[in-house]
Amino acid sequence: MTCLTSDAASRDGLMAATIRHNRARGRHQIHAMSEIVRELTRLGWTPQKIGKELGMDADEVLRLKQISGLTEMFAGRQFSQAWTIK
């Protein structure tokens, strides 16, 4: 007998499961993955959580963030003075 829980799965959890499934099958597209990483970031996921849940290393998460736009993805982050143009 199969036991199903009555808890409704969260949208972000379903997205992560779909991505893991598609990556395992080799059927993922870069721009679609980039949009999903952007959406998960908007939902409050940290880069570490994205990497863990989607089976990506930190470099891959960063590259996907760069594709969908650095300005939006890194808004509100503090940069050191080394980044300031004088």
N, C-alpha and C positions, 0 to 999 in steps of 0.2 A: 504494500500500500504506500502510495506517495502522500507525503504530508506537505501541504502548502500553507504558508503563513498568511494571515489576513492583512498584514501590514502592506500598505501601498508603497511600492518602490519609488524613491525620489527620482526626479528627472535627471539630476547629475549622476546618480548611481547607474541609471539605465544607459546614459551616454557612455559612461566608462566601460560598462559590460559590452556594449556594442562595439566600441573601439577595440577592446581586447580580442573580441571574436574576429573582427575584420582583419586585424593585424596578424592574427594566427593563421588566417586563410590567405594572407598576402593580398588583400583587396582593400587597401586604404589609399586615399589620395592626399597629397601634401596640402593642398589648399583647404580641403574639407577638414583635415586634421588641425590645421592652423586655426580655423574658425571655431572648432570645438575647444581647443586650448584657450582661446580668447573667451569663449562663453563660460568655461569652468573658472577662469580667473575672475570674471565678473561675478560669479556665484560665490567667490570668496576662497576658492581653493588655492593653496600655496603651491609654488613650483615643485616642492618636495612631494606633496600629496598627488599632484598631477602625474609626476614621474612614477611614483609608487603604484598608483591605481591603473595607469595606462601602460606600464611596463617600459618606460622611457628613462634614459639617463638625463642628467641635468643639461647637457649640451643639446640634446634633441629638443627638450622643452624650450630652451632659449631660442633655438633656430626657428621653431614653430611660432614663437611669440614675435620674432623679428619679421616673419612673413606677413603677419596680420597687422603689423604696425607698432613700432617702438614707442611712439608718443603716447598712445592710449595705454599700452601694456605697462609702461613704467611711470605713469602719471602719479604724482604725489610722493615719489621716492626722493630722498635726499642724496645728492652727489657731493663728493669731496670738492675742495677748491681746485683740485687739479683739472676738473672739468669746466671750470669757469673761464670764459674768454675775456681777456682784458684789452 
